[in-house]
Amino acid sequence: MIKLRELLFGKPDCGCGNYSGILLKEQVKVSENLQYHLDNKIPLGESVFRISSNAHVKLFAETRKLWEADKIQLSEADEYYMHTDAGRQGIYEGKLVPLDLPYIMEAAKKKKKNPPLNKPKRGGPKAYYVYVRDPKTKKIKKVTFGSGGLKAKLGNKQASQAFAKRHDCKNKKDRTKASYWSCNLPRYHKQLGLATPASTFW
């Protein structure tokens, strides 16, 4: 008999030999995928395969078949999945879909939608924030900028011109930088509920 508990989880910390291990009969042949999990001590609940993938579903289906035939003894944690529909499939809207995925939290997560880009909003650690896509990494980045005291000068032509000169606003082209959005804040005054700007730049 092969002690699968030791393969999957290692030997018990207590050092005692009377614990109830997970057993697989030696003559039982298993798939390469299941054998990989045994050889690398990977519990079923930590399957290396992508959740809902064909290999992932087959791994649980194979384990259930062995378990129902009393050819494999599972740990309490892995046996839990045998009482669910993990590894089974059903028809939903005409498509074959996996049932009762073992990672409950992952299965419940909805696909995260990207936030609207280049649309400044109030809030965050500073006065405003905006999401932009970094042209180099192609990843979305959150840029925070401004401070509570700046908006009072938005309608002051002299102050806004001084700000533009001081920060070299005419040369601020990088949308991933806070300086770009501070310089171009007047363009978004309506959606931010700010006063009508007195100058092109802040």
Steps between C-alpha positions, in 0.01 A plus 500: 500500500621852422443760770366788295468730800878503528525562126248782508564665835824353638538304822299605806674736742421286801737225386243234590426218261138430587333777301251413228688556176367531146547168324508395138516136400824428317335328204280801428613695197447873502534770239818697450332808644392331821839334532664840469300625798600192700867522409516870584293479819231731367154473664202487267382829644817661363479357151768633264247521220299808414163496671226372267759380244448156346800358689373645827155347458642161397730491803205526738289263293773237507550538873126468564483181292780345705345622824155363417660166408674502840839492333627819652481643849504880513583749768209672668577817302504326161209272585288811539509547123367149447174614662464784251461499123867583443615309193152472357360696208157621399327681217443873539355705217596224259861479618679238708623669818677375816287475814583597856856620452716412801632851553182658626644848545658498156185373336299778661725775371368694208724603219647831598417780260757759409427844646424787259822649370604866479201620703610684815289467814499649847639302789794284589803595709515832316228722359454300177586173334486358148566163335726491197664231290878506505610490132819314597360222717143505360378473859244726665643741753329720758634855517418723797554873479401844629425628846200656667646850489568515125143508375441844654740649243342340194310817409792730575668580168819637650540205738427243230749655259766505771429134574528409133833679467639363825414141410582530129148380418536543124755218497312257722395221263530186713155392617652261753638792700313707758646820352318443170162474670565795731585714200196382304250507785307794346394274209301287743354776717139417411509132590686582820265779596770767499481868412535609140872531430648841421790359302589205275718363773445496870 
